[in-house]
Structures are given as structure tokens and as C-alpha cells.
């Protein structure tokens, strides 16, 4: 007599909602799908430490260094402090080598 293995039912992976609610109650998003982006043209985004908040929907943001369009679903590099997006690591390094944009004079 052989023992048969118990039937295993496939389990669906949990689906992540495309939007999460932030502290202010507004929609935040880490990644947007092609049909969830909405809008066309340039998006307005607030950059957080590990997330983005889309203020105005659009297809892309512009690299602060090169000016190239970065599709939202390809955006990987940004500065929280400067609230800027970067196309690639080279653009980040160029910006880091430049002097700070909004640094006030220091007095002793």
C-alpha cells in the first residue's frame, strides 16, 4: 500500500495595492504601473526616503542634471534633501560634486 501525498492547493501571492496612504492621508506610491499612472506629460513628485508621493500624475520626471525624461516606472535615483530626480548613478555623482544649491552663508 502506498501513501499518497496530500493535495496541495495553489496559493495566490498577496497583491500589493498600487497606492498606500501616507501620514497626511494622501496617496503615496513606490511604483506605478503603466495604466495606474494617469495623466500625461511631466509628473510632479515629492521624494521621500524610500517612497515617492505623486502630487500631479504624469508619465515622467526630468533628471535634474541632464534634463532627460525618466519614466516613473524606471525612476531609481533621487535626492530627498534637494527633491530632485536623477537618470542614473553618473548624474548623481555630477550633482554631488557641485556646490549645494541653497546653502546660506555661515557666520562664526
C-alpha positions as CSV (number, residue, x, y, z in Angstrom):
1,X,0.0,0.0,0.0
2,X,1.5,3.4,-1.0
3,X,0.7,6.6,0.8
4,X,-0.4,9.4,-1.4
5,X,0.7,12.9,-0.9
6,X,-2.0,15.3,0.4
7,X,-3.4,17.5,-2.3
8,X,-1.9,21.0,-2.2
9,X,-4.0,23.8,-3.5
10,X,-2.1,26.7,-5.1
11,X,-2.0,29.8,-3.0
12,X,-2.2,33.2,-4.7
13,X,0.5,35.6,-3.7
14,X,-0.9,38.6,-1.9
15,X,-1.3,41.6,-4.2
16,X,0.1,44.9,-3.2
17,X,-2.2,47.9,-3.7
18,X,-0.7,50.4,-6.1
19,X,-1.2,53.2,-3.6
20,X,-0.8,53.4,0.1
21,X,-2.0,56.1,2.4
22,X,0.7,58.4,3.9
23,X,0.7,60.2,7.2
24,X,-1.2,63.1,5.6
25,X,-3.8,60.8,4.2
26,X,-2.7,61.5,0.6
27,X,-1.8,58.7,-1.9
28,X,1.8,57.6,-1.9
29,X,3.3,55.2,-4.3
30,X,6.5,53.3,-4.6
31,X,6.0,52.1,-8.2
32,X,3.3,52.9,-10.7
33,X,2.1,50.5,-13.4
34,X,1.5,51.7,-16.9
35,X,-2.2,52.0,-16.5
36,X,-2.2,53.4,-12.9
37,X,-0.1,56.4,-13.7
38,X,-2.8,58.5,-15.2
39,X,-2.1,61.9,-16.8
40,X,0.4,62.6,-19.5
41,X,3.4,64.8,-19.7
42,X,5.7,65.6,-16.7
43,X,4.7,64.4,-13.2
44,X,5.2,66.4,-10.0
45,X,6.7,64.1,-7.3
46,X,7.7,64.5,-3.7
47,X,10.7,62.3,-2.9
48,X,10.8,60.5,0.4
49,X,13.5,58.3,1.9
50,X,12.1,55.1,0.5
51,X,9.0,56.2,-1.4
52,X,7.5,58.7,-3.8
53,X,4.4,60.8,-3.5
54,X,2.8,61.7,-6.8
55,X,1.5,65.3,-6.5
56,X,0.5,65.6,-10.1
57,X,0.2,62.5,-12.3
58,X,2.3,62.2,-15.4
59,X,4.4,59.8,-17.4
60,X,7.8,61.0,-16.4
61,X,10.0,63.3,-14.4
62,X,13.1,65.1,-15.6
63,X,16.7,64.4,-14.5
64,X,17.9,67.5,-12.6
65,X,21.4,67.2,-14.2
66,X,20.8,66.1,-17.8
67,X,17.2,67.1,-18.4
68,X,16.4,63.7,-19.9
69,X,12.9,62.3,-19.3
70,X,12.8,59.5,-16.8
71,X,9.6,57.3,-16.9
72,X,8.1,57.0,-13.5
73,X,8.4,53.2,-13.5
74,X,12.1,53.5,-14.3
75,X,12.9,56.1,-11.6
76,X,15.6,54.7,-9.2
77,X,17.7,57.7,-8.1
78,X,16.6,60.8,-6.3
79,X,17.6,63.2,-3.6
80,X,15.2,63.7,-0.7
81,X,17.2,66.8,0.5
82,X,17.2,68.5,-2.9
83,X,13.9,67.0,-4.1
84,X,15.5,66.1,-7.5
85,X,15.4,63.1,-9.7
86,X,18.5,61.6,-11.5
87,X,18.6,59.5,-14.6
88,X,21.5,57.3,-13.5
89,X,24.3,57.0,-10.9
90,X,26.6,59.2,-13.0
91,X,24.1,62.0,-12.8
92,X,24.0,61.6,-9.0
93,X,27.8,61.9,-8.8
94,X,27.8,65.0,-11.0
95,X,25.3,66.6,-8.7
96,X,27.2,65.6,-5.5
97,X,30.4,67.2,-6.9
98,X,28.6,70.5,-7.5
99,X,28.2,73.0,-4.6
100,X,24.9,72.9,-2.7
101,X,22.2,75.0,-4.4
102,X,20.6,76.6,-1.4
103,X,23.4,76.9,1.2
104,X,23.2,80.1,3.2
105,X,26.3,81.9,4.4
106,X,27.7,80.8,7.8
107,X,28.8,83.3,10.4
108,X,31.0,82.5,13.4
